[in-house]
């Protein structure tokens, strides 16, 4: 018999108006060829609208593989990426199409630790107290809240 209790909503932390404005500036800069510390503009096809949606991201390389981590949780770009299976990263005129595969929670802790070492100054606030110095168990506990995609550039 199905449970009548509501399922918990996946973790997602909405950006503040200031963060949204800052993201807009970072995206605009990337679109015009200026990458702030490795940032890029992600374009992914909307699962409902079919239009390309754009958002600044911090691609992260670990062990020779590139990843996209959603620090804020199960956002719209994550849901679109799951449906589309890929997108584009842009910095200026350089556009890199890619395919994406979501990694399992078991694979995430090592990637999350490195991502937090690289980008923690910017994203620690979204990880609810988990940092690059957290234990493996703490990172594993945070893994379900932070989708991670392994990306492969296709051209």
Backbone as JSON Lines, residues from 0, in Angstrom:
{"i":0,"aa":"X","n":[0.84,-1.18,0.0],"ca":[0.0,0.0,0.0],"c":[0.89,1.25,0.0]}
{"i":1,"aa":"X","n":[0.67,2.19,-0.92],"ca":[1.5,3.39,-0.99],"c":[1.36,4.24,0.27]}
{"i":2,"aa":"X","n":[2.46,4.86,0.65],"ca":[2.47,5.74,1.82],"c":[1.72,7.02,1.5]}
{"i":3,"aa":"X","n":[0.94,7.49,2.45],"ca":[0.2,8.74,2.24],"c":[1.0,9.94,2.74]}
{"i":4,"aa":"X","n":[2.17,9.68,3.32],"ca":[2.99,10.78,3.8],"c":[3.69,11.46,2.63]}
{"i":5,"aa":"X","n":[3.76,12.79,2.66],"ca":[4.43,13.5,1.57],"c":[5.93,13.17,1.57]}
{"i":6,"aa":"X","n":[6.49,13.04,0.36],"ca":[7.91,12.8,0.21],"c":[8.66,14.1,0.45]}
{"i":7,"aa":"X","n":[9.83,14.05,1.1],"ca":[10.59,15.28,1.31],"c":[11.07,15.84,-0.03]}
{"i":8,"aa":"X","n":[11.08,17.14,-0.13],"ca":[11.56,17.8,-1.35],"c":[13.08,17.66,-1.42]}
{"i":9,"aa":"X","n":[13.63,17.45,-2.61],"ca":[15.09,17.42,-2.74],"c":[15.68,18.75,-2.31]}
{"i":10,"aa":"X","n":[16.88,18.7,-1.76],"ca":[17.57,19.9,-1.29],"c":[17.78,20.88,-2.43]}
{"i":11,"aa":"X","n":[17.41,22.13,-2.19],"ca":[17.71,23.21,-3.12],"c":[17.72,24.51,-2.33]}
{"i":12,"aa":"X","n":[18.78,25.28,-2.49],"ca":[18.9,26.56,-1.82],"c":[18.83,27.67,-2.85]}
{"i":13,"aa":"X","n":[17.72,28.39,-2.84],"ca":[17.51,29.52,-3.77],"c":[18.54,30.6,-3.49]}
{"i":14,"aa":"X","n":[19.06,31.19,-4.55],"ca":[20.02,32.28,-4.39],"c":[19.34,33.54,-3.91]}
{"i":15,"aa":"X","n":[20.09,34.33,-3.16],"ca":[19.6,35.63,-2.73],"c":[19.58,36.57,-3.93]}
{"i":16,"aa":"X","n":[18.85,37.69,-3.85],"ca":[18.86,38.64,-4.97],"c":[20.28,39.08,-5.34]}
{"i":17,"aa":"X","n":[21.15,39.27,-4.34],"ca":[22.53,39.66,-4.62],"c":[23.27,38.54,-5.35]}
{"i":18,"aa":"X","n":[23.09,37.29,-4.91],"ca":[23.75,36.15,-5.56],"c":[23.25,36.0,-7.0]}
{"i":19,"aa":"X","n":[21.97,36.19,-7.21],"ca":[21.41,36.09,-8.56],"c":[22.01,37.17,-9.46]}
{"i":20,"aa":"X","n":[22.13,38.36,-8.94],"ca":[22.74,39.47,-9.7],"c":[24.2,39.17,-10.01]}
{"i":21,"aa":"X","n":[24.93,38.67,-9.02],"ca":[26.34,38.31,-9.2],"c":[26.48,37.22,-10.27]}
{"i":22,"aa":"X","n":[25.62,36.2,-10.22],"ca":[25.63,35.14,-11.22],"c":[25.4,35.71,-12.62]}
{"i":23,"aa":"X","n":[24.49,36.66,-12.72],"ca":[24.24,37.29,-14.0],"c":[25.47,37.98,-14.55]}
{"i":24,"aa":"X","n":[26.21,38.64,-13.68],"ca":[27.44,39.33,-14.1],"c":[28.5,38.31,-14.52]}
{"i":25,"aa":"X","n":[28.67,37.24,-13.73],"ca":[29.66,36.2,-14.05],"c":[29.31,35.54,-15.38]}
{"i":26,"aa":"X","n":[28.03,35.25,-15.6],"ca":[27.59,34.67,-16.86],"c":[27.84,35.6,-18.03]}
{"i":27,"aa":"X","n":[27.55,36.88,-17.85],"ca":[27.79,37.86,-18.91],"c":[29.27,37.94,-19.24]}
{"i":28,"aa":"X","n":[30.12,37.97,-18.21],"ca":[31.57,38.01,-18.43],"c":[32.04,36.78,-19.21]}
{"i":29,"aa":"X","n":[31.59,35.58,-18.79],"ca":[32.0,34.35,-19.48],"c":[31.54,34.38,-20.94]}
{"i":30,"aa":"X","n":[30.32,34.84,-21.17],"ca":[29.78,34.92,-22.53],"c":[30.63,35.85,-23.39]}
{"i":31,"aa":"X","n":[31.27,36.84,-22.73],"ca":[32.08,37.81,-23.46],"c":[33.58,37.55,-23.33]}
{"i":32,"aa":"X","n":[33.94,36.33,-22.91],"ca":[35.34,35.91,-22.96],"c":[36.15,36.08,-21.69]}
{"i":33,"aa":"X","n":[35.52,36.47,-20.59],"ca":[36.25,36.66,-19.34],"c":[35.82,35.58,-18.35]}
{"i":34,"aa":"X","n":[36.73,34.67,-18.05],"ca":[36.46,33.6,-17.09],"c":[37.03,34.01,-15.74]}
{"i":35,"aa":"X","n":[36.19,34.06,-14.72],"ca":[36.65,34.37,-13.38],"c":[37.1,33.08,-12.71]}
{"i":36,"aa":"X","n":[38.42,32.89,-12.61],"ca":[39.01,31.74,-11.92],"c":[38.52,30.4,-12.46]}
{"i":37,"aa":"X","n":[38.23,30.34,-13.75],"ca":[37.82,29.07,-14.36],"c":[36.33,28.93,-14.6]}
{"i":38,"aa":"X","n":[35.55,29.96,-14.28],"ca":[34.11,29.88,-14.49],"c":[33.79,29.83,-15.99]}
{"i":39,"aa":"X","n":[32.62,29.32,-16.3],"ca":[32.13,29.26,-17.68],"c":[30.62,29.42,-17.64]}
{"i":40,"aa":"X","n":[30.04,29.67,-18.8],"ca":[28.59,29.74,-18.89],"c":[28.08,28.4,-19.43]}
{"i":41,"aa":"X","n":[27.19,27.78,-18.66],"ca":[26.56,26.53,-19.06],"c":[25.28,26.85,-19.82]}
{"i":42,"aa":"X","n":[25.12,26.2,-20.98],"ca":[23.85,26.25,-21.7],"c":[23.31,24.83,-21.76]}
{"i":43,"aa":"X","n":[22.08,24.66,-21.34],"ca":[21.43,23.36,-21.37],"c":[19.99,23.55,-21.82]}
{"i":44,"aa":"X","n":[19.5,22.63,-22.64],"ca":[18.15,22.74,-23.19],"c":[17.12,22.53,-22.08]}
{"i":45,"aa":"X","n":[16.16,23.45,-21.99],"ca":[15.09,23.35,-21.0],"c":[14.22,22.13,-21.27]}
{"i":46,"aa":"X","n":[13.91,21.37,-20.25],"ca":[13.13,20.14,-20.42],"c":[11.68,20.41,-20.78]}
{"i":47,"aa":"X","n":[11.16,21.59,-20.44],"ca":[9.78,21.94,-20.77],"c":[9.72,22.92,-21.94]}
{"i":48,"aa":"X","n":[10.55,23.95,-21.89],"ca":[10.49,25.0,-22.92],"c":[11.22,24.61,-24.2]}
{"i":49,"aa":"X","n":[12.23,23.76,-24.09],"ca":[13.04,23.42,-25.25],"c":[14.06,24.49,-25.61]}
{"i":50,"aa":"X","n":[14.03,25.62,-24.91],"ca":[14.98,26.71,-25.15],"c":[16.24,26.48,-24.33]}
{"i":51,"aa":"X","n":[17.35,27.0,-24.85],"ca":[18.6,26.89,-24.11],"c":[18.55,27.8,-22.89]}
{"i":52,"aa":"X","n":[18.85,27.24,-21.74],"ca":[18.91,27.99,-20.49],"c":[20.38,28.21,-20.15]}
{"i":53,"aa":"X","n":[20.73,29.37,-19.65],"ca":[22.14,29.69,-19.38],"c":[22.34,30.02,-17.91]}
{"i":54,"aa":"X","n":[23.47,29.52,-17.37],"ca":[23.83,29.8,-15.98],"c":[25.34,29.67,-15.83]}
{"i":55,"aa":"X","n":[25.96,30.54,-15.02],"ca":[27.4,30.38,-14.8],"c":[27.67,29.17,-13.91]}
{"i":56,"aa":"X","n":[28.74,28.45,-14.21],"ca":[29.14,27.28,-13.43],"c":[30.65,27.3,-13.23]}
{"i":57,"aa":"X","n":[31.1,26.46,-12.3],"ca":[32.52,26.29,-12.04],"c":[32.91,24.86,-12.41]}
{"i":58,"aa":"X","n":[33.28,24.62,-13.66],"ca":[33.71,23.26,-14.01],"c":[34.9,22.87,-13.15]}
{"i":59,"aa":"X","n":[34.93,21.61,-12.76],"ca":[36.0,21.13,-11.88],"c":[36.64,19.9,-12.49]}
{"i":60,"aa":"X","n":[37.97,19.9,-12.56],"ca":[38.69,18.74,-13.09],"c":[39.28,17.95,-11.94]}
{"i":61,"aa":"X","n":[39.03,16.64,-11.97],"ca":[39.54,15.74,-10.93],"c":[40.0,14.45,-11.6]}
{"i":62,"aa":"X","n":[41.26,14.12,-11.42],"ca":[41.77,12.89,-11.99],"c":[41.67,12.83,-13.5]}
{"i":63,"aa":"X","n":[41.82,13.98,-14.17],"ca":[41.76,14.02,-15.62],"c":[40.35,14.02,-16.19]}
{"i":64,"aa":"X","n":[39.35,14.07,-15.34],"ca":[37.95,14.09,-15.77],"c":[37.31,15.39,-15.32]}
{"i":65,"aa":"X","n":[36.44,15.94,-16.16],"ca":[35.74,17.18,-15.8],"c":[34.38,16.87,-15.19]}
{"i":66,"aa":"X","n":[34.0,17.69,-14.22],"ca":[32.72,17.54,-13.52],"c":[32.02,18.89,-13.41]}
{"i":67,"aa":"X","n":[30.7,18.82,-13.32],"ca":[29.88,19.95,-12.92],"c":[29.2,19.55,-11.63]}
{"i":68,"aa":"X","n":[29.32,20.39,-10.62],"ca":[28.74,20.14,-9.3],"c":[27.68,21.2,-9.05]}
{"i":69,"aa":"X","n":[26.52,20.77,-8.58],"ca":[25.48,21.74,-8.22],"c":[25.56,22.01,-6.72]}
{"i":70,"aa":"X","n":[26.24,23.09,-6.38],"ca":[26.41,23.44,-4.97],"c":[25.07,23.72,-4.3]}
{"i":71,"aa":"X","n":[24.14,24.32,-5.03],"ca":[22.85,24.7,-4.44],"c":[21.84,23.56,-4.4]}
{"i":72,"aa":"X","n":[22.2,22.41,-4.94],"ca":[21.3,21.26,-4.86],"c":[20.61,20.95,-6.17]}
{"i":73,"aa":"X","n":[19.39,20.47,-6.06],"ca":[18.63,19.98,-7.22],"c":[17.93,21.15,-7.92]}
{"i":74,"aa":"X","n":[18.74,21.94,-8.62],"ca":[18.28,23.17,-9.27],"c":[17.64,22.86,-10.62]}
{"i":75,"aa":"X","n":[17.14,23.91,-11.27],"ca":[16.55,23.75,-12.6],"c":[17.57,23.27,-13.62]}
{"i":76,"aa":"X","n":[18.81,23.79,-13.54],"ca":[19.79,23.34,-14.53],"c":[20.1,21.85,-14.35]}
{"i":77,"aa":"X","n":[20.06,21.37,-13.12],"ca":[20.27,19.94,-12.86],"c":[19.15,19.12,-13.48]}
{"i":78,"aa":"X","n":[17.92,19.53,-13.28],"ca":[16.78,18.81,-13.85],"c":[16.82,18.84,-15.38]}
{"i":79,"aa":"X","n":[17.22,19.98,-15.93],"ca":[17.36,20.08,-17.38],"c":[18.5,19.18,-17.89]}
{"i":80,"aa":"X","n":[19.6,19.13,-17.16],"ca":[20.74,18.31,-17.57],"c":[20.36,16.82,-17.56]}
{"i":81,"aa":"X","n":[19.61,16.41,-16.55],"ca":[19.16,15.02,-16.5],"c":[18.33,14.67,-17.73]}
{"i":82,"aa":"X","n":[17.5,15.59,-18.16],"ca":[16.65,15.34,-19.33],"c":[17.45,15.43,-20.63]}
{"i":83,"aa":"X","n":[18.36,16.4,-20.73],"ca":[19.07,16.65,-21.98],"c":[20.28,15.74,-22.17]}
{"i":84,"aa":"X","n":[20.94,15.35,-21.08],"ca":[22.12,14.5,-21.19],"c":[23.36,15.2,-21.69]}
{"i":85,"aa":"X","n":[23.34,16.53,-21.68],"ca":[24.51,17.29,-22.12],"c":[24.16,18.73,-22.35]}
{"i":86,"aa":"X","n":[25.13,19.48,-22.81],"ca":[24.93,20.9,-23.05],"c":[26.18,21.51,-23.65]}
{"i":87,"aa":"X","n":[26.41,22.78,-23.33],"ca":[27.58,23.5,-23.83],"c":[28.18,24.33,-22.71]}
{"i":88,"aa":"X","n":[29.51,24.44,-22.72],"ca":[30.21,25.37,-21.85],"c":[30.82,26.44,-22.74]}
{"i":89,"aa":"X","n":[30.65,27.69,-22.35],"ca":[31.11,28.8,-23.17],"c":[31.97,29.75,-22.34]}
{"i":90,"aa":"X","n":[33.08,30.16,-22.96],"ca":[33.86,31.3,-22.5],"c":[34.19,32.07,-23.77]}
{"i":91,"aa":"X","n":[33.53,33.2,-23.94],"ca":[33.71,33.99,-25.16],"c":[33.24,33.21,-26.38]}
{"i":92,"aa":"X","n":[34.09,33.18,-27.4],"ca":[33.74,32.47,-28.64],"c":[34.01,30.98,-28.55]}
{"i":93,"aa":"X","n":[34.69,30.57,-27.51],"ca":[35.02,29.15,-27.36],"c":[33.82,28.43,-26.73]}
{"i":94,"aa":"X","n":[33.19,27.58,-27.53],"ca":[32.02,26.82,-27.09],"c":[32.39,25.35,-27.13]}
{"i":95,"aa":"X","n":[32.22,24.67,-26.0],"ca":[32.56,23.25,-25.91],"c":[31.29,22.44,-25.63]}
{"i":96,"aa":"X","n":[30.75,21.78,-26.67],"ca":[29.61,20.89,-26.43],"c":[30.08,19.67,-25.63]}
{"i":97,"aa":"X","n":[29.19,19.14,-24.8],"ca":[29.57,17.98,-23.99],"c":[28.37,17.08,-23.75]}
{"i":98,"aa":"X","n":[28.68,15.84,-23.4],"ca":[27.67,14.93,-22.89],"c":[27.88,14.85,-21.38]}
{"i":99,"aa":"X","n":[26.85,14.49,-20.66],"ca":[26.92,14.46,-19.2],"c":[26.27,13.19,-18.67]}
{"i":100,"aa":"X","n":[26.92,12.61,-17.67],"ca":[26.39,11.45,-16.97],"c":[26.41,11.77,-15.48]}
{"i":101,"aa":"X","n":[25.28,11.64,-14.83],"ca":[25.23,11.91,-13.39],"c":[25.94,10.78,-12.64]}
{"i":102,"aa":"X","n":[26.8,11.13,-11.7],"ca":[27.53,10.12,-10.94],"c":[26.72,9.69,-9.73]}
{"i":103,"aa":"X","n":[27.01,8.5,-9.24],"ca":[26.3,7.97,-8.08],"c":[26.77,8.67,-6.81]}
{"i":104,"aa":"X","n":[25.95,8.6,-5.77],"ca":[26.34,9.19,-4.49],"c":[27.63,8.59,-3.97]}
{"i":105,"aa":"X","n":[27.87,7.32,-4.22],"ca":[29.09,6.66,-3.74],"c":[30.35,7.24,-4.39]}
{"i":106,"aa":"X","n":[30.22,7.76,-5.62],"ca":[31.36,8.34,-6.33],"c":[31.62,9.8,-5.95]}
{"i":107,"aa":"X","n":[30.69,10.45,-5.3],"ca":[30.76,11.89,-5.08],"c":[31.75,12.37,-4.02]}
{"i":108,"aa":"X","n":[31.95,11.7,-2.88],"ca":[32.76,12.32,-1.82],"c":[34.13,12.82,-2.25]}
{"i":109,"aa":"X","n":[34.86,12.04,-3.02],"ca":[36.19,12.47,-3.46],"c":[36.1,13.7,-4.36]}
{"i":110,"aa":"X","n":[35.11,13.72,-5.26],"ca":[34.92,14.86,-6.15],"c":[34.48,16.08,-5.33]}
{"i":111,"aa":"X","n":[33.55,15.89,-4.4],"ca":[33.08,17.02,-3.58],"c":[34.22,17.61,-2.76]}
{"i":112,"aa":"X","n":[35.09,16.76,-2.19],"ca":[36.2,17.28,-1.39],"c":[37.1,18.17,-2.25]}
{"i":113,"aa":"X","n":[37.47,17.71,-3.43],"ca":[38.31,18.51,-4.32],"c":[37.62,19.78,-4.78]}
{"i":114,"aa":"X","n":[36.32,19.66,-5.1],"ca":[35.55,20.84,-5.51],"c":[35.51,21.88,-4.39]}
{"i":115,"aa":"X","n":[35.32,21.42,-3.17],"ca":[35.28,22.35,-2.04],"c":[36.66,22.94,-1.75]}
{"i":116,"aa":"X","n":[37.72,22.19,-2.01],"ca":[39.06,22.76,-1.87],"c":[39.26,23.88,-2.88]}
{"i":117,"aa":"X","n":[38.78,23.67,-4.1],"ca":[38.97,24.65,-5.17],"c":[37.99,25.83,-5.06]}
{"i":118,"aa":"X","n":[36.73,25.53,-4.78],"ca":[35.68,26.55,-4.85],"c":[35.0,26.86,-3.52]}
{"i":119,"aa":"X","n":[35.49,26.27,-2.43],"ca":[34.83,26.46,-1.14],"c":[34.63,27.9,-0.74]}
{"i":120,"aa":"X","n":[35.59,28.75,-1.05],"ca":[35.47,30.17,-0.7],"c":[34.19,30.77,-1.25]}
{"i":121,"aa":"X","n":[33.71,30.18,-2.35],"ca":[32.5,30.7,-2.99],"c":[31.24,29.91,-2.62]}
{"i":122,"aa":"X","n":[31.37,28.6,-2.38],"ca":[30.19,27.74,-2.28],"c":[29.98,27.08,-0.92]}
{"i":123,"aa":"X","n":[30.9,27.24,0.04],"ca":[30.73,26.56,1.34],"c":[29.37,26.83,1.96]}
{"i":124,"aa":"X","n":[28.83,28.02,1.77],"ca":[27.55,28.39,2.38],"c":[26.4,27.49,1.94]}
{"i":125,"aa":"X","n":[26.54,26.82,0.8],"ca":[25.47,25.96,0.29],"c":[25.6,24.51,0.76]}
{"i":126,"aa":"X","n":[26.69,24.19,1.46],"ca":[26.95,22.81,1.86],"c":[26.63,22.53,3.33]}
{"i":127,"aa":"X","n":[25.9,23.41,3.97],"ca":[25.36,23.19,5.32],"c":[26.42,22.7,6.31]}
{"i":128,"aa":"X","n":[27.57,23.38,6.34],"ca":[28.62,23.05,7.3],"c":[29.65,22.04,6.81]}
{"i":129,"aa":"X","n":[29.42,21.42,5.68],"ca":[30.4,20.48,5.12],"c":[31.44,21.28,4.36]}
{"i":130,"aa":"X","n":[32.72,20.99,4.59],"ca":[33.82,21.67,3.93],"c":[34.8,20.65,3.38]}
{"i":131,"aa":"X","n":[35.85,21.13,2.75],"ca":[36.9,20.24,2.23],"c":[37.58,19.47,3.36]}
{"i":132,"aa":"X","n":[37.51,20.0,4.58],"ca":[38.14,19.34,5.73],"c":[37.21,18.35,6.44]}
{"i":133,"aa":"X","n":[35.98,18.22,5.96],"ca":[35.02,17.31,6.58],"c":[35.47,15.86,6.41]}
{"i":134,"aa":"X","n":[34.94,15.0,7.25],"ca":[35.26,13.57,7.16],"c":[34.62,12.96,5.92]}
{"i":135,"aa":"X","n":[35.12,11.78,5.56],"ca":[34.51,11.06,4.43],"c":[33.03,10.8,4.7]}
{"i":136,"aa":"X","n":[32.71,10.46,5.94],"ca":[31.31,10.18,6.29],"c":[30.44,11.43,6.13]}
{"i":137,"aa":"X","n":[30.95,12.59,6.51],"ca":[30.19,13.83,6.36],"c":[29.98,14.18,4.88]}
{"i":138,"aa":"X","n":[31.01,13.97,4.08],"ca":[30.88,14.22,2.64],"c":[29.89,13.24,2.02]}
{"i":139,"aa":"X","n":[29.94,11.98,2.44],"ca":[28.99,10.97,1.93],"c":[27.56,11.33,2.31]}
{"i":140,"aa":"X","n":[27.38,11.86,3.53],"ca":[26.04,12.26,3.97],"c":[25.52,13.44,3.15]}
{"i":141,"aa":"X","n":[26.41,14.33,2.71],"ca":[26.0,15.5,1.91],"c":[25.79,15.16,0.44]}
{"i":142,"aa":"X","n":[26.34,14.05,-0.01],"ca":[26.33,13.7,-1.44],"c":[24.94,13.72,-2.08]}
{"i":143,"aa":"X","n":[23.91,13.17,-1.46],"ca":[22.59,13.17,-2.13],"c":[22.03,14.58,-2.4]}
{"i":144,"aa":"X","n":[22.5,15.57,-1.64],"ca":[22.0,16.94,-1.8],"c":[22.69,17.72,-2.91]}
{"i":145,"aa":"X","n":[23.78,17.17,-3.46],"ca":[24.59,17.92,-4.43],"c":[24.85,17.08,-5.68]}
{"i":146,"aa":"X","n":[23.98,17.19,-6.68],"ca":[24.19,16.44,-7.92],"c":[25.54,16.76,-8.57]}
{"i":147,"aa":"X","n":[26.16,15.73,-9.12],"ca":[27.45,15.85,-9.79],"c":[27.34,15.15,-11.14]}
{"i":148,"aa":"X","n":[27.81,15.82,-12.2],"ca":[27.8,15.26,-13.54],"c":[29.22,15.14,-14.06]}
{"i":149,"aa":"X","n":[29.55,13.98,-14.59],"ca":[30.82,13.77,-15.3],"c":[30.56,14.2,-16.73]}
{"i":150,"aa":"X","n":[31.39,15.14,-17.22],"ca":[31.15,15.64,-18.56],"c":[32.29,15.24,-19.5]}
{"i":151,"aa":"X","n":[31.92,15.0,-20.74],"ca":[32.87,14.65,-21.78],"c":[32.66,15.6,-22.94]}
{"i":152,"aa":"X","n":[33.68,16.41,-23.21],"ca":[33.6,17.35,-24.32],"c":[33.58,16.57,-25.63]}
{"i":153,"aa":"X","n":[32.66,16.92,-26.52],"ca":[32.45,16.14,-27.74],"c":[33.07,16.75,-28.98]}
{"i":154,"aa":"X","n":[33.7,17.93,-28.86],"ca":[34.37,18.5,-30.05],"c":[35.51,19.35,-29.65]}
